[in-house]
Amino acid sequence: MWSPLYKIVTSLYVACLLSSCAGAGSTAPTRYYLIDPAEYPSASLKSVRPLSIEITSLHIPQYLERFHIATRSSKSQLEFSESNQWGENLRKNLLRTMARNLSTLLSTMDIGTPLNRSASLPDYRVQIHIEQFEQESNNRVKLVARWQFSGGPQSGPSVVFSAELQNQE
């Protein structure tokens, strides 16, 4: 019924039409972000002997496991940006940054996760639970986290701390 040449020409025409429509809208270039270690003054905590700290776990909400950066547009609504994305897995970026910050503040190199620190038992173990981390509609960044410390000289029960940090960007 239809000649093969007609089908090929029609297919090419439809493909060209679709590709030109796809490129017709202008999109903003994608920007990628990382969380870098903080800059601290040279005065940091000096201990008699270097502490060893193990960050045993870092839990983040499922919505932070994607690369698109979240903005809270209302109390129960998040929007994800196509043009603003994390440059790597956020959980891994946060783990590395926290380890570097603790290392600087406590003047010790023996800080890490169970996979990358020394084989000796750590002085302290830390678990971190991030409950909320996003930009709010007023351009403030909100971080709500809990962390739990265990170990130490007495090795008694774990101590749980909770904090809400806000930063104007």
Chimera marker file (.cmm) of the C-alpha trace (Angstrom):
<marker_set name="trace">
<marker id="1" x="0.000" y="0.000" z="0.000" r="1" g="1" b="0" radius="0.5"/>
<marker id="2" x="2.603" y="2.582" z="1.090" r="1" g="1" b="0" radius="0.5"/>
<marker id="3" x="5.927" y="2.424" z="-0.621" r="1" g="1" b="0" radius="0.5"/>
<marker id="4" x="9.021" y="1.860" z="1.550" r="1" g="1" b="0" radius="0.5"/>
<marker id="5" x="10.466" y="5.180" z="0.352" r="1" g="1" b="0" radius="0.5"/>
<marker id="6" x="7.322" y="7.035" z="1.493" r="1" g="1" b="0" radius="0.5"/>
<marker id="7" x="7.554" y="5.400" z="4.968" r="1" g="1" b="0" radius="0.5"/>
<marker id="8" x="11.223" y="6.378" z="5.304" r="1" g="1" b="0" radius="0.5"/>
<marker id="9" x="10.622" y="9.982" z="4.219" r="1" g="1" b="0" radius="0.5"/>
<marker id="10" x="7.605" y="10.271" z="6.535" r="1" g="1" b="0" radius="0.5"/>
<marker id="11" x="9.585" y="8.807" z="9.464" r="1" g="1" b="0" radius="0.5"/>
<marker id="12" x="12.475" y="11.222" z="8.863" r="1" g="1" b="0" radius="0.5"/>
<marker id="13" x="10.070" y="14.162" z="8.639" r="1" g="1" b="0" radius="0.5"/>
<marker id="14" x="8.360" y="13.211" z="11.929" r="1" g="1" b="0" radius="0.5"/>
<marker id="15" x="11.742" y="12.697" z="13.622" r="1" g="1" b="0" radius="0.5"/>
<marker id="16" x="12.984" y="16.122" z="12.461" r="1" g="1" b="0" radius="0.5"/>
<marker id="17" x="9.746" y="17.768" z="13.546" r="1" g="1" b="0" radius="0.5"/>
<marker id="18" x="9.898" y="16.176" z="17.005" r="1" g="1" b="0" radius="0.5"/>
<marker id="19" x="13.565" y="17.026" z="17.515" r="1" g="1" b="0" radius="0.5"/>
<marker id="20" x="12.999" y="20.655" z="16.546" r="1" g="1" b="0" radius="0.5"/>
<marker id="21" x="10.056" y="20.879" z="18.955" r="1" g="1" b="0" radius="0.5"/>
<marker id="22" x="12.136" y="19.370" z="21.749" r="1" g="1" b="0" radius="0.5"/>
<marker id="23" x="14.830" y="22.006" z="21.331" r="1" g="1" b="0" radius="0.5"/>
<marker id="24" x="12.429" y="24.921" z="20.917" r="1" g="1" b="0" radius="0.5"/>
<marker id="25" x="12.162" y="25.732" z="24.640" r="1" g="1" b="0" radius="0.5"/>
<marker id="26" x="15.115" y="27.353" z="26.314" r="1" g="1" b="0" radius="0.5"/>
<marker id="27" x="16.194" y="25.645" z="29.513" r="1" g="1" b="0" radius="0.5"/>
<marker id="28" x="18.518" y="26.994" z="32.143" r="1" g="1" b="0" radius="0.5"/>
<marker id="29" x="21.865" y="25.239" z="32.375" r="1" g="1" b="0" radius="0.5"/>
<marker id="30" x="22.140" y="22.727" z="35.190" r="1" g="1" b="0" radius="0.5"/>
<marker id="31" x="24.250" y="23.885" z="38.147" r="1" g="1" b="0" radius="0.5"/>
<marker id="32" x="25.808" y="21.352" z="40.492" r="1" g="1" b="0" radius="0.5"/>
<marker id="33" x="26.536" y="21.915" z="44.187" r="1" g="1" b="0" radius="0.5"/>
<marker id="34" x="28.597" y="20.275" z="46.922" r="1" g="1" b="0" radius="0.5"/>
<marker id="35" x="28.763" y="20.927" z="50.641" r="1" g="1" b="0" radius="0.5"/>
<marker id="36" x="32.362" y="21.823" z="51.445" r="1" g="1" b="0" radius="0.5"/>
<marker id="37" x="34.104" y="21.624" z="54.828" r="1" g="1" b="0" radius="0.5"/>
<marker id="38" x="33.869" y="24.795" z="56.893" r="1" g="1" b="0" radius="0.5"/>
<marker id="39" x="36.801" y="27.167" z="57.340" r="1" g="1" b="0" radius="0.5"/>
<marker id="40" x="37.724" y="27.307" z="61.025" r="1" g="1" b="0" radius="0.5"/>
<marker id="41" x="40.203" y="29.607" z="62.772" r="1" g="1" b="0" radius="0.5"/>
<marker id="42" x="43.526" y="27.990" z="63.637" r="1" g="1" b="0" radius="0.5"/>
<marker id="43" x="42.520" y="27.675" z="67.302" r="1" g="1" b="0" radius="0.5"/>
<marker id="44" x="40.886" y="24.286" z="67.684" r="1" g="1" b="0" radius="0.5"/>
<marker id="45" x="40.344" y="21.884" z="70.554" r="1" g="1" b="0" radius="0.5"/>
<marker id="46" x="43.615" y="20.372" z="71.761" r="1" g="1" b="0" radius="0.5"/>
<marker id="47" x="43.424" y="17.123" z="73.692" r="1" g="1" b="0" radius="0.5"/>
<marker id="48" x="46.102" y="15.229" z="75.596" r="1" g="1" b="0" radius="0.5"/>
<marker id="49" x="45.901" y="12.457" z="73.028" r="1" g="1" b="0" radius="0.5"/>
<marker id="50" x="44.138" y="12.471" z="69.687" r="1" g="1" b="0" radius="0.5"/>
<marker id="51" x="40.582" y="11.204" z="69.827" r="1" g="1" b="0" radius="0.5"/>
<marker id="52" x="39.265" y="8.558" z="67.494" r="1" g="1" b="0" radius="0.5"/>
<marker id="53" x="35.701" y="8.984" z="66.302" r="1" g="1" b="0" radius="0.5"/>
<marker id="54" x="33.634" y="6.722" z="64.110" r="1" g="1" b="0" radius="0.5"/>
<marker id="55" x="30.589" y="8.072" z="62.273" r="1" g="1" b="0" radius="0.5"/>
<marker id="56" x="28.654" y="4.817" z="62.293" r="1" g="1" b="0" radius="0.5"/>
<marker id="57" x="25.686" y="5.990" z="60.264" r="1" g="1" b="0" radius="0.5"/>
<marker id="58" x="24.107" y="8.971" z="58.594" r="1" g="1" b="0" radius="0.5"/>
<marker id="59" x="20.408" y="8.671" z="57.865" r="1" g="1" b="0" radius="0.5"/>
<marker id="60" x="18.718" y="11.089" z="55.486" r="1" g="1" b="0" radius="0.5"/>
<marker id="61" x="15.073" y="11.298" z="54.391" r="1" g="1" b="0" radius="0.5"/>
<marker id="62" x="14.225" y="9.577" z="51.135" r="1" g="1" b="0" radius="0.5"/>
<marker id="63" x="13.539" y="12.890" z="49.383" r="1" g="1" b="0" radius="0.5"/>
<marker id="64" x="17.217" y="13.818" z="49.874" r="1" g="1" b="0" radius="0.5"/>
<marker id="65" x="18.407" y="10.683" z="48.085" r="1" g="1" b="0" radius="0.5"/>
<marker id="66" x="17.759" y="12.263" z="44.704" r="1" g="1" b="0" radius="0.5"/>
<marker id="67" x="20.114" y="14.681" z="42.978" r="1" g="1" b="0" radius="0.5"/>
<marker id="68" x="17.531" y="17.462" z="42.482" r="1" g="1" b="0" radius="0.5"/>
<marker id="69" x="17.746" y="20.073" z="45.249" r="1" g="1" b="0" radius="0.5"/>
<marker id="70" x="14.530" y="20.406" z="47.265" r="1" g="1" b="0" radius="0.5"/>
<marker id="71" x="12.785" y="23.654" z="48.156" r="1" g="1" b="0" radius="0.5"/>
<marker id="72" x="9.875" y="23.711" z="50.586" r="1" g="1" b="0" radius="0.5"/>
<marker id="73" x="7.085" y="25.730" z="48.969" r="1" g="1" b="0" radius="0.5"/>
<marker id="74" x="4.563" y="25.129" z="51.771" r="1" g="1" b="0" radius="0.5"/>
<marker id="75" x="4.350" y="23.180" z="55.020" r="1" g="1" b="0" radius="0.5"/>
<marker id="76" x="3.651" y="19.914" z="53.220" r="1" g="1" b="0" radius="0.5"/>
<marker id="77" x="4.932" y="20.525" z="49.684" r="1" g="1" b="0" radius="0.5"/>
<marker id="78" x="8.414" y="20.176" z="48.214" r="1" g="1" b="0" radius="0.5"/>
<marker id="79" x="9.564" y="21.261" z="44.779" r="1" g="1" b="0" radius="0.5"/>
<marker id="80" x="12.606" y="19.729" z="43.108" r="1" g="1" b="0" radius="0.5"/>
<marker id="81" x="14.800" y="21.844" z="40.874" r="1" g="1" b="0" radius="0.5"/>
<marker id="82" x="15.816" y="20.578" z="37.451" r="1" g="1" b="0" radius="0.5"/>
<marker id="83" x="18.539" y="23.208" z="37.120" r="1" g="1" b="0" radius="0.5"/>
<marker id="84" x="20.021" y="22.983" z="40.663" r="1" g="1" b="0" radius="0.5"/>
<marker id="85" x="21.347" y="19.570" z="41.607" r="1" g="1" b="0" radius="0.5"/>
<marker id="86" x="23.767" y="17.947" z="44.017" r="1" g="1" b="0" radius="0.5"/>
<marker id="87" x="27.111" y="17.180" z="42.392" r="1" g="1" b="0" radius="0.5"/>
<marker id="88" x="27.264" y="13.769" z="44.066" r="1" g="1" b="0" radius="0.5"/>
<marker id="89" x="25.289" y="11.568" z="46.413" r="1" g="1" b="0" radius="0.5"/>
<marker id="90" x="24.328" y="13.929" z="49.269" r="1" g="1" b="0" radius="0.5"/>
<marker id="91" x="24.794" y="11.316" z="51.999" r="1" g="1" b="0" radius="0.5"/>
<marker id="92" x="28.378" y="10.602" z="50.907" r="1" g="1" b="0" radius="0.5"/>
<marker id="93" x="29.115" y="14.320" z="50.560" r="1" g="1" b="0" radius="0.5"/>
<marker id="94" x="27.786" y="15.008" z="54.080" r="1" g="1" b="0" radius="0.5"/>
<marker id="95" x="29.745" y="12.101" z="55.612" r="1" g="1" b="0" radius="0.5"/>
<marker id="96" x="33.020" y="13.278" z="54.109" r="1" g="1" b="0" radius="0.5"/>
<marker id="97" x="32.386" y="16.911" z="55.070" r="1" g="1" b="0" radius="0.5"/>
<marker id="98" x="31.426" y="16.050" z="58.662" r="1" g="1" b="0" radius="0.5"/>
<marker id="99" x="34.514" y="13.875" z="59.065" r="1" g="1" b="0" radius="0.5"/>
<marker id="100" x="36.741" y="16.671" z="57.762" r="1" g="1" b="0" radius="0.5"/>
<marker id="101" x="35.098" y="19.281" z="60.013" r="1" g="1" b="0" radius="0.5"/>
<marker id="102" x="35.401" y="17.072" z="63.109" r="1" g="1" b="0" radius="0.5"/>
<marker id="103" x="39.005" y="16.286" z="62.238" r="1" g="1" b="0" radius="0.5"/>
<marker id="104" x="39.835" y="19.993" z="62.060" r="1" g="1" b="0" radius="0.5"/>
<marker id="105" x="37.914" y="20.973" z="65.190" r="1" g="1" b="0" radius="0.5"/>
<marker id="106" x="39.278" y="18.118" z="67.323" r="1" g="1" b="0" radius="0.5"/>
<marker id="107" x="42.832" y="18.097" z="65.903" r="1" g="1" b="0" radius="0.5"/>
<marker id="108" x="42.742" y="14.422" z="65.026" r="1" g="1" b="0" radius="0.5"/>
<marker id="109" x="43.034" y="12.459" z="61.816" r="1" g="1" b="0" radius="0.5"/>
<marker id="110" x="41.355" y="9.313" z="63.202" r="1" g="1" b="0" radius="0.5"/>
<marker id="111" x="37.801" y="10.138" z="62.162" r="1" g="1" b="0" radius="0.5"/>
<marker id="112" x="35.793" y="8.235" z="59.626" r="1" g="1" b="0" radius="0.5"/>
<marker id="113" x="33.236" y="5.552" z="58.916" r="1" g="1" b="0" radius="0.5"/>
<marker id="114" x="33.584" y="1.857" z="59.781" r="1" g="1" b="0" radius="0.5"/>
<marker id="115" x="34.948" y="1.296" z="56.262" r="1" g="1" b="0" radius="0.5"/>
<marker id="116" x="37.704" y="3.916" z="56.217" r="1" g="1" b="0" radius="0.5"/>
<marker id="117" x="39.135" y="4.512" z="59.685" r="1" g="1" b="0" radius="0.5"/>
<marker id="118" x="41.835" y="2.667" z="61.634" r="1" g="1" b="0" radius="0.5"/>
<marker id="119" x="41.240" y="-0.842" z="62.933" r="1" g="1" b="0" radius="0.5"/>
<marker id="120" x="41.404" y="0.210" z="66.601" r="1" g="1" b="0" radius="0.5"/>
<marker id="121" x="38.230" y="0.681" z="68.594" r="1" g="1" b="0" radius="0.5"/>
<marker id="122" x="37.056" y="4.290" z="68.461" r="1" g="1" b="0" radius="0.5"/>
<marker id="123" x="36.841" y="6.470" z="71.555" r="1" g="1" b="0" radius="0.5"/>
<marker id="124" x="33.414" y="7.668" z="70.456" r="1" g="1" b="0" radius="0.5"/>
<marker id="125" x="30.778" y="6.588" z="67.971" r="1" g="1" b="0" radius="0.5"/>
<marker id="126" x="28.323" y="9.000" z="66.393" r="1" g="1" b="0" radius="0.5"/>
<marker id="127" x="25.029" y="8.318" z="64.632" r="1" g="1" b="0" radius="0.5"/>
<marker id="128" x="23.395" y="11.179" z="62.753" r="1" g="1" b="0" radius="0.5"/>
<marker id="129" x="19.757" y="11.405" z="61.683" r="1" g="1" b="0" radius="0.5"/>
<marker id="130" x="18.893" y="14.284" z="59.378" r="1" g="1" b="0" radius="0.5"/>
<marker id="131" x="15.157" y="14.868" z="59.517" r="1" g="1" b="0" radius="0.5"/>
<marker id="132" x="14.859" y="17.913" z="57.261" r="1" g="1" b="0" radius="0.5"/>
<marker id="133" x="17.294" y="19.726" z="54.966" r="1" g="1" b="0" radius="0.5"/>
<marker id="134" x="15.978" y="22.090" z="52.316" r="1" g="1" b="0" radius="0.5"/>
<marker id="135" x="15.616" y="25.673" z="51.278" r="1" g="1" b="0" radius="0.5"/>
<marker id="136" x="12.426" y="27.301" z="52.476" r="1" g="1" b="0" radius="0.5"/>
<marker id="137" x="10.323" y="29.717" z="50.455" r="1" g="1" b="0" radius="0.5"/>
<marker id="138" x="11.918" y="32.670" z="52.339" r="1" g="1" b="0" radius="0.5"/>
<marker id="139" x="15.393" y="31.677" z="50.970" r="1" g="1" b="0" radius="0.5"/>
<marker id="140" x="16.546" y="30.330" z="54.329" r="1" g="1" b="0" radius="0.5"/>
<marker id="141" x="18.140" y="26.896" z="54.500" r="1" g="1" b="0" radius="0.5"/>
<marker id="142" x="16.782" y="24.712" z="57.276" r="1" g="1" b="0" radius="0.5"/>
<marker id="143" x="18.551" y="21.686" z="58.765" r="1" g="1" b="0" radius="0.5"/>
<marker id="144" x="16.882" y="19.617" z="61.472" r="1" g="1" b="0" radius="0.5"/>
<marker id="145" x="19.064" y="16.806" z="62.799" r="1" g="1" b="0" radius="0.5"/>
<marker id="146" x="19.538" y="14.483" z="65.770" r="1" g="1" b="0" radius="0.5"/>
<marker id="147" x="22.806" y="12.898" z="66.679" r="1" g="1" b="0" radius="0.5"/>
<marker id="148" x="23.691" y="10.220" z="69.192" r="1" g="1" b="0" radius="0.5"/>
<marker id="149" x="27.075" y="9.784" z="70.883" r="1" g="1" b="0" radius="0.5"/>
<marker id="150" x="28.254" y="6.586" z="72.543" r="1" g="1" b="0" radius="0.5"/>
<marker id="151" x="31.548" y="5.501" z="74.077" r="1" g="1" b="0" radius="0.5"/>
<marker id="152" x="33.906" y="7.718" z="75.981" r="1" g="1" b="0" radius="0.5"/>
<marker id="153" x="35.657" y="7.260" z="79.316" r="1" g="1" b="0" radius="0.5"/>
<marker id="154" x="32.600" y="5.982" z="81.197" r="1" g="1" b="0" radius="0.5"/>
<marker id="155" x="31.042" y="4.108" z="78.250" r="1" g="1" b="0" radius="0.5"/>
<marker id="156" x="27.649" y="4.549" z="79.832" r="1" g="1" b="0" radius="0.5"/>
<marker id="157" x="24.400" y="4.912" z="77.939" r="1" g="1" b="0" radius="0.5"/>
<marker id="158" x="24.306" y="6.855" z="74.714" r="1" g="1" b="0" radius="0.5"/>
<marker id="159" x="23.626" y="10.566" z="74.813" r="1" g="1" b="0" radius="0.5"/>
<marker id="160" x="21.168" y="11.933" z="72.258" r="1" g="1" b="0" radius="0.5"/>
<marker id="161" x="21.287" y="15.546" z="71.085" r="1" g="1" b="0" radius="0.5"/>
<marker id="162" x="18.851" y="17.296" z="68.816" r="1" g="1" b="0" radius="0.5"/>
<marker id="163" x="19.239" y="20.607" z="67.042" r="1" g="1" b="0" radius="0.5"/>
<marker id="164" x="17.614" y="22.775" z="64.447" r="1" g="1" b="0" radius="0.5"/>
<marker id="165" x="19.968" y="24.960" z="62.464" r="1" g="1" b="0" radius="0.5"/>
<marker id="166" x="18.943" y="27.703" z="60.095" r="1" g="1" b="0" radius="0.5"/>
<marker id="167" x="21.159" y="29.638" z="57.765" r="1" g="1" b="0" radius="0.5"/>
<marker id="168" x="20.373" y="32.670" z="55.632" r="1" g="1" b="0" radius="0.5"/>
<marker id="169" x="21.888" y="32.163" z="52.193" r="1" g="1" b="0" radius="0.5"/>
<link id1="1" id2="2" r="1" g="1" b="0" radius="0.2"/>
<link id1="2" id2="3" r="1" g="1" b="0" radius="0.2"/>
<link id1="3" id2="4" r="1" g="1" b="0" radius="0.2"/>
<link id1="4" id2="5" r="1" g="1" b="0" radius="0.2"/>
<link id1="5" id2="6" r="1" g="1" b="0" radius="0.2"/>
<link id1="6" id2="7" r="1" g="1" b="0" radius="0.2"/>
<link id1="7" id2="8" r="1" g="1" b="0" radius="0.2"/>
<link id1="8" id2="9" r="1" g="1" b="0" radius="0.2"/>
<link id1="9" id2="10" r="1" g="1" b="0" radius="0.2"/>
<link id1="10" id2="11" r="1" g="1" b="0" radius="0.2"/>
<link id1="11" id2="12" r="1" g="1" b="0" radius="0.2"/>
<link id1="12" id2="13" r="1" g="1" b="0" radius="0.2"/>
<link id1="13" id2="14" r="1" g="1" b="0" radius="0.2"/>
<link id1="14" id2="15" r="1" g="1" b="0" radius="0.2"/>
<link id1="15" id2="16" r="1" g="1" b="0" radius="0.2"/>
<link id1="16" id2="17" r="1" g="1" b="0" radius="0.2"/>
<link id1="17" id2="18" r="1" g="1" b="0" radius="0.2"/>
<link id1="18" id2="19" r="1" g="1" b="0" radius="0.2"/>
<link id1="19" id2="20" r="1" g="1" b="0" radius="0.2"/>
<link id1="20" id2="21" r="1" g="1" b="0" radius="0.2"/>
<link id1="21" id2="22" r="1" g="1" b="0" radius="0.2"/>
<link id1="22" id2="23" r="1" g="1" b="0" radius="0.2"/>
<link id1="23" id2="24" r="1" g="1" b="0" radius="0.2"/>
<link id1="24" id2="25" r="1" g="1" b="0" radius="0.2"/>
<link id1="25" id2="26" r="1" g="1" b="0" radius="0.2"/>
<link id1="26" id2="27" r="1" g="1" b="0" radius="0.2"/>
<link id1="27" id2="28" r="1" g="1" b="0" radius="0.2"/>
<link id1="28" id2="29" r="1" g="1" b="0" radius="0.2"/>
<link id1="29" id2="30" r="1" g="1" b="0" radius="0.2"/>
<link id1="30" id2="31" r="1" g="1" b="0" radius="0.2"/>
<link id1="31" id2="32" r="1" g="1" b="0" radius="0.2"/>
<link id1="32" id2="33" r="1" g="1" b="0" radius="0.2"/>
<link id1="33" id2="34" r="1" g="1" b="0" radius="0.2"/>
<link id1="34" id2="35" r="1" g="1" b="0" radius="0.2"/>
<link id1="35" id2="36" r="1" g="1" b="0" radius="0.2"/>
<link id1="36" id2="37" r="1" g="1" b="0" radius="0.2"/>
<link id1="37" id2="38" r="1" g="1" b="0" radius="0.2"/>
<link id1="38" id2="39" r="1" g="1" b="0" radius="0.2"/>
<link id1="39" id2="40" r="1" g="1" b="0" radius="0.2"/>
<link id1="40" id2="41" r="1" g="1" b="0" radius="0.2"/>
<link id1="41" id2="42" r="1" g="1" b="0" radius="0.2"/>
<link id1="42" id2="43" r="1" g="1" b="0" radius="0.2"/>
<link id1="43" id2="44" r="1" g="1" b="0" radius="0.2"/>
<link id1="44" id2="45" r="1" g="1" b="0" radius="0.2"/>
<link id1="45" id2="46" r="1" g="1" b="0" radius="0.2"/>
<link id1="46" id2="47" r="1" g="1" b="0" radius="0.2"/>
<link id1="47" id2="48" r="1" g="1" b="0" radius="0.2"/>
<link id1="48" id2="49" r="1" g="1" b="0" radius="0.2"/>
<link id1="49" id2="50" r="1" g="1" b="0" radius="0.2"/>
<link id1="50" id2="51" r="1" g="1" b="0" radius="0.2"/>
<link id1="51" id2="52" r="1" g="1" b="0" radius="0.2"/>
<link id1="52" id2="53" r="1" g="1" b="0" radius="0.2"/>
<link id1="53" id2="54" r="1" g="1" b="0" radius="0.2"/>
<link id1="54" id2="55" r="1" g="1" b="0" radius="0.2"/>
<link id1="55" id2="56" r="1" g="1" b="0" radius="0.2"/>
<link id1="56" id2="57" r="1" g="1" b="0" radius="0.2"/>
<link id1="57" id2="58" r="1" g="1" b="0" radius="0.2"/>
<link id1="58" id2="59" r="1" g="1" b="0" radius="0.2"/>
<link id1="59" id2="60" r="1" g="1" b="0" radius="0.2"/>
<link id1="60" id2="61" r="1" g="1" b="0" radius="0.2"/>
<link id1="61" id2="62" r="1" g="1" b="0" radius="0.2"/>
<link id1="62" id2="63" r="1" g="1" b="0" radius="0.2"/>
<link id1="63" id2="64" r="1" g="1" b="0" radius="0.2"/>
<link id1="64" id2="65" r="1" g="1" b="0" radius="0.2"/>
<link id1="65" id2="66" r="1" g="1" b="0" radius="0.2"/>
<link id1="66" id2="67" r="1" g="1" b="0" radius="0.2"/>
<link id1="67" id2="68" r="1" g="1" b="0" radius="0.2"/>
<link id1="68" id2="69" r="1" g="1" b="0" radius="0.2"/>
<link id1="69" id2="70" r="1" g="1" b="0" radius="0.2"/>
<link id1="70" id2="71" r="1" g="1" b="0" radius="0.2"/>
<link id1="71" id2="72" r="1" g="1" b="0" radius="0.2"/>
<link id1="72" id2="73" r="1" g="1" b="0" radius="0.2"/>
<link id1="73" id2="74" r="1" g="1" b="0" radius="0.2"/>
<link id1="74" id2="75" r="1" g="1" b="0" radius="0.2"/>
<link id1="75" id2="76" r="1" g="1" b="0" radius="0.2"/>
<link id1="76" id2="77" r="1" g="1" b="0" radius="0.2"/>
<link id1="77" id2="78" r="1" g="1" b="0" radius="0.2"/>
<link id1="78" id2="79" r="1" g="1" b="0" radius="0.2"/>
<link id1="79" id2="80" r="1" g="1" b="0" radius="0.2"/>
<link id1="80" id2="81" r="1" g="1" b="0" radius="0.2"/>
<link id1="81" id2="82" r="1" g="1" b="0" radius="0.2"/>
<link id1="82" id2="83" r="1" g="1" b="0" radius="0.2"/>
<link id1="83" id2="84" r="1" g="1" b="0" radius="0.2"/>
<link id1="84" id2="85" r="1" g="1" b="0" radius="0.2"/>
<link id1="85" id2="86" r="1" g="1" b="0" radius="0.2"/>
<link id1="86" id2="87" r="1" g="1" b="0" radius="0.2"/>
<link id1="87" id2="88" r="1" g="1" b="0" radius="0.2"/>
<link id1="88" id2="89" r="1" g="1" b="0" radius="0.2"/>
<link id1="89" id2="90" r="1" g="1" b="0" radius="0.2"/>
<link id1="90" id2="91" r="1" g="1" b="0" radius="0.2"/>
<link id1="91" id2="92" r="1" g="1" b="0" radius="0.2"/>
<link id1="92" id2="93" r="1" g="1" b="0" radius="0.2"/>
<link id1="93" id2="94" r="1" g="1" b="0" radius="0.2"/>
<link id1="94" id2="95" r="1" g="1" b="0" radius="0.2"/>
<link id1="95" id2="96" r="1" g="1" b="0" radius="0.2"/>
<link id1="96" id2="97" r="1" g="1" b="0" radius="0.2"/>
<link id1="97" id2="98" r="1" g="1" b="0" radius="0.2"/>
<link id1="98" id2="99" r="1" g="1" b="0" radius="0.2"/>
<link id1="99" id2="100" r="1" g="1" b="0" radius="0.2"/>
<link id1="100" id2="101" r="1" g="1" b="0" radius="0.2"/>
<link id1="101" id2="102" r="1" g="1" b="0" radius="0.2"/>
<link id1="102" id2="103" r="1" g="1" b="0" radius="0.2"/>
<link id1="103" id2="104" r="1" g="1" b="0" radius="0.2"/>
<link id1="104" id2="105" r="1" g="1" b="0" radius="0.2"/>
<link id1="105" id2="106" r="1" g="1" b="0" radius="0.2"/>
<link id1="106" id2="107" r="1" g="1" b="0" radius="0.2"/>
<link id1="107" id2="108" r="1" g="1" b="0" radius="0.2"/>
<link id1="108" id2="109" r="1" g="1" b="0" radius="0.2"/>
<link id1="109" id2="110" r="1" g="1" b="0" radius="0.2"/>
<link id1="110" id2="111" r="1" g="1" b="0" radius="0.2"/>
<link id1="111" id2="112" r="1" g="1" b="0" radius="0.2"/>
<link id1="112" id2="113" r="1" g="1" b="0" radius="0.2"/>
<link id1="113" id2="114" r="1" g="1" b="0" radius="0.2"/>
<link id1="114" id2="115" r="1" g="1" b="0" radius="0.2"/>
<link id1="115" id2="116" r="1" g="1" b="0" radius="0.2"/>
<link id1="116" id2="117" r="1" g="1" b="0" radius="0.2"/>
<link id1="117" id2="118" r="1" g="1" b="0" radius="0.2"/>
<link id1="118" id2="119" r="1" g="1" b="0" radius="0.2"/>
<link id1="119" id2="120" r="1" g="1" b="0" radius="0.2"/>
<link id1="120" id2="121" r="1" g="1" b="0" radius="0.2"/>
<link id1="121" id2="122" r="1" g="1" b="0" radius="0.2"/>
<link id1="122" id2="123" r="1" g="1" b="0" radius="0.2"/>
<link id1="123" id2="124" r="1" g="1" b="0" radius="0.2"/>
<link id1="124" id2="125" r="1" g="1" b="0" radius="0.2"/>
<link id1="125" id2="126" r="1" g="1" b="0" radius="0.2"/>
<link id1="126" id2="127" r="1" g="1" b="0" radius="0.2"/>
<link id1="127" id2="128" r="1" g="1" b="0" radius="0.2"/>
<link id1="128" id2="129" r="1" g="1" b="0" radius="0.2"/>
<link id1="129" id2="130" r="1" g="1" b="0" radius="0.2"/>
<link id1="130" id2="131" r="1" g="1" b="0" radius="0.2"/>
<link id1="131" id2="132" r="1" g="1" b="0" radius="0.2"/>
<link id1="132" id2="133" r="1" g="1" b="0" radius="0.2"/>
<link id1="133" id2="134" r="1" g="1" b="0" radius="0.2"/>
<link id1="134" id2="135" r="1" g="1" b="0" radius="0.2"/>
<link id1="135" id2="136" r="1" g="1" b="0" radius="0.2"/>
<link id1="136" id2="137" r="1" g="1" b="0" radius="0.2"/>
<link id1="137" id2="138" r="1" g="1" b="0" radius="0.2"/>
<link id1="138" id2="139" r="1" g="1" b="0" radius="0.2"/>
<link id1="139" id2="140" r="1" g="1" b="0" radius="0.2"/>
<link id1="140" id2="141" r="1" g="1" b="0" radius="0.2"/>
<link id1="141" id2="142" r="1" g="1" b="0" radius="0.2"/>
<link id1="142" id2="143" r="1" g="1" b="0" radius="0.2"/>
<link id1="143" id2="144" r="1" g="1" b="0" radius="0.2"/>
<link id1="144" id2="145" r="1" g="1" b="0" radius="0.2"/>
<link id1="145" id2="146" r="1" g="1" b="0" radius="0.2"/>
<link id1="146" id2="147" r="1" g="1" b="0" radius="0.2"/>
<link id1="147" id2="148" r="1" g="1" b="0" radius="0.2"/>
<link id1="148" id2="149" r="1" g="1" b="0" radius="0.2"/>
<link id1="149" id2="150" r="1" g="1" b="0" radius="0.2"/>
<link id1="150" id2="151" r="1" g="1" b="0" radius="0.2"/>
<link id1="151" id2="152" r="1" g="1" b="0" radius="0.2"/>
<link id1="152" id2="153" r="1" g="1" b="0" radius="0.2"/>
<link id1="153" id2="154" r="1" g="1" b="0" radius="0.2"/>
<link id1="154" id2="155" r="1" g="1" b="0" radius="0.2"/>
<link id1="155" id2="156" r="1" g="1" b="0" radius="0.2"/>
<link id1="156" id2="157" r="1" g="1" b="0" radius="0.2"/>
<link id1="157" id2="158" r="1" g="1" b="0" radius="0.2"/>
<link id1="158" id2="159" r="1" g="1" b="0" radius="0.2"/>
<link id1="159" id2="160" r="1" g="1" b="0" radius="0.2"/>
<link id1="160" id2="161" r="1" g="1" b="0" radius="0.2"/>
<link id1="161" id2="162" r="1" g="1" b="0" radius="0.2"/>
<link id1="162" id2="163" r="1" g="1" b="0" radius="0.2"/>
<link id1="163" id2="164" r="1" g="1" b="0" radius="0.2"/>
<link id1="164" id2="165" r="1" g="1" b="0" radius="0.2"/>
<link id1="165" id2="166" r="1" g="1" b="0" radius="0.2"/>
<link id1="166" id2="167" r="1" g="1" b="0" radius="0.2"/>
<link id1="167" id2="168" r="1" g="1" b="0" radius="0.2"/>
<link id1="168" id2="169" r="1" g="1" b="0" radius="0.2"/>
</marker_set>
